Amino acid sequence: MILQDYQDMSIELMEQPQNGAILIGLALAMTMRSDKEYKPVTREKCKFLIDAEHMSVFEHATFTFLINGISRSLLAQITRHRTATITSGSQHYQDYSDYPCSAGITHLNNYNAELLLRQSLTLSTTNYSKLLALGQAREEARQVLPNASVVNILWTCDARNLFGFLRQRLCNRNVMEMRVFAAKLRVILLGEFPELFTWSGPQCAHGECLQGRMQCKERAWVQV
């Protein structure tokens, strides 16, 4: 059984708007005037739109990512963002005997905890292979696979909802795997659409934390 760390996941940008800032600027201009204006939206204007919660224009800029090496448990969290489109690897059709598990071993900091994790994941993946050898269908044998099983996905989402995703998922109240994923995603988006994603981050980074008594009070997030 191969055990990989959260940092081993990769995010590859497959499709992005060629003129995202111009496209958003055009959509914004159309709300205020009858003639077309092909003027890129600025960082300052993006900040105004964010603060005013007038963010529908950002939905015209869409990004598609190929994501490799995340766990099934992270996939379950990502699918809660229902405005995105996801295609994932299937445990029904694929043989998962050789797939690694993503368990974030560098975050355990405890030998006994790592040993117990390895033993549990090894038992699960070994029993999966035994069930296949006994002639069980993949869609039934997969029931013993752990949440840590690695999966690859294709993910398409617009800029408005990506901004909201980062605001929610960079917060320290998320699990470490999600925070690592969101941090890697933010780096890519900053390079493609800095006018908007300069302002991205957890709620506390650009305003007041909304978590109430559950807030972490650290006002910091994962950087990659």
N, C-alpha and C positions, 0 to 999 in steps of 0.2 A: 504494500500500500504506500503510495506516494503522498506525502503531506506537504502542502505548500502554504506560504504565508499570505496574508492579505495584500501585501505590497507586490506580490507576483501577478496580480490581476493586470490586464492591459485594456486600454480603451483606444480604439482607432476610429478617427473621424472619416466616414465614408462619403457623406454628402453634406454640403453646407451651402447657404445662399451666397451667390457670387457677389451680390451687391446688397448685403443685409442692411447696412446703414441707410443706403439710398431708398431701398424698398420701404423701410419703416418711415423715413422722412416723407416719402410720397403718400403713404397711408395717413400720416399725421396731417399733411397739407390738405388732403382731400376733405378732412372734417371741417376745415376753416375757410376754404375758398373753392371756387368752381373750376379754375384753371389748374393744370398740372404743374407741379414743382418738383424737379428731380434734384433735391438738395439733401445731402446726407444728414441724418439726425446727429446731434452732438451729444457729448457726455452730459452736459448741463441740462439739455432738453430731456434726456433719458431720466435724469434724477428728478426733474420736475414731474414727469409722467408717473414715476414710481411713487413719489410722495403724494400725488393727487389721486393715485390708484386708477389712472386712465391707461391701462396696459394692454388693451385689446389689440392695438396696432402691432404689438410684438409677435402676435400669433402668425403673422405672414412670413416670418423667418423660421425655417424648419431645418433641423439637423438630424442626421442618421449616424449612429455609432455602432461599431462592431466591438462587443465587449467579451473578453475571454478570461476565464479563470475565476469567476465569482461563485459563491456557494448557492445552493438551492434555497437556503433560508434568506439570502439577500434578494434572490429573484422574487420570492414571495412579497418582500417589502416593496420592491420596485413596481410590481404589478398593481399596487394600491394607488399609484398615480395613473388614474384611468384615462387621462387625456393623451397619454403616449401610446404608441403602437409597438408591440413586442412580438418577436418570433424567437423561440428558445429551442435548444437541443432537446430531443425527446427521449425519455427513458423507456418509452413504449417500443420504439424502433431501434434504438442504439444499444449496443452491448457496453455496459458501464463497468466491466471487470477491470479495465486498465485506466479508468479515469481517476485522477488524483482527488484529494479532499483538501478544501481550504479551511484552515482552522486557526490561523493567526497565532502560530506558536511563539512568535517573538513577544507577544503581549501577555503570555502566561506568567513568566517570571517565577516559575515554580516547577521543579523537576518532577515531583510526584503528580502534579496536575497534568503535565505533558505526557507522562508515562500512562496515566489513566486514559487520557484522550486517545493516544495512539492505540492502546489495547482495544478500546471500544470501537474505533473506526476500523481497525483491522478485522475484528470479529464480524462486523456488519458486512464489509466488502467480501470477506472470505465466504460467509454464508450465502451471499448473493451468487457467487460463482458456483457454489455447491448446488444451489437450487437450479441454476441453468443446466448443470451437468446431470441433474436428475430429470431433465426434460420439462421443467416448468417454463412457461412463457415469460418473456422479459417483462411484460406489463404486470405480471403477478410477482415475479422475483424482485422487482424494484421496490416492493413494499418494505424490504429490510434495509434499503440503502439509507444512509444518514443524511441529515440536512446539510452537512458539510460537503456533500458530493458536488464537484465542480460542474458548472454549466456555462455554455457560451450562448450569447443572445445578440440579436440585432434589434436596436432600439431607436425609434424615431419620435422626436418631440419638438415642439415649437419653442421659441425663445422665451415667451411669457411663462410657460409652464416649467421650463428649465430653470428660470430665475426663481420661481417659487419652490422648485425642488431643492435648489441649493440653500435657500433661506431656511427650509425645514431640516434638511439632512446634514448640514454642516454643524448644526447645534450639537453640543457635547452630550445631550441626552440620548443621542443615537448610539447604536452599537458601533464598535471600532471599525468593522468591515465597511459599514455604510459610510462612515466619516472618511475613510481612506478613498473609497470610490468617489464620493462627492468632491473631495479635494482634487483628485486627478481630473475629474470632469471639469472643474472650474478652471484649471490651468489651460485646457484646450479651448474652452469658450472665451477666456480672456484674450487668447491669441486671435480668435476669429471675429469677435464682436466686442471689443473693449469698451465701446461707447455705452453698452448696457451692463456688461458683466463686471466692469470696474466696481459697480455698486453692489455686487452680489456677496453673499456671506450670510451667516446666521443673523437673526433679527437683532441681536445685541450689538452687532458690528456697526450698524448704521442707525441705531435707535434704542428703544427700550425693550428688554426681554419681556416676552408675553407668557412665560411659563409659570408665573406666580410662585407659589411655595415650592415648586419642583425645579426652579432654576438652579443652574450650577454655580453662578456668581463668578465664573472665571473670565468671561468675555474674551475668549480665545477659541481657535479651532485648529484642526489638523492642517498642516502645510506639507506639501510634497515638492 
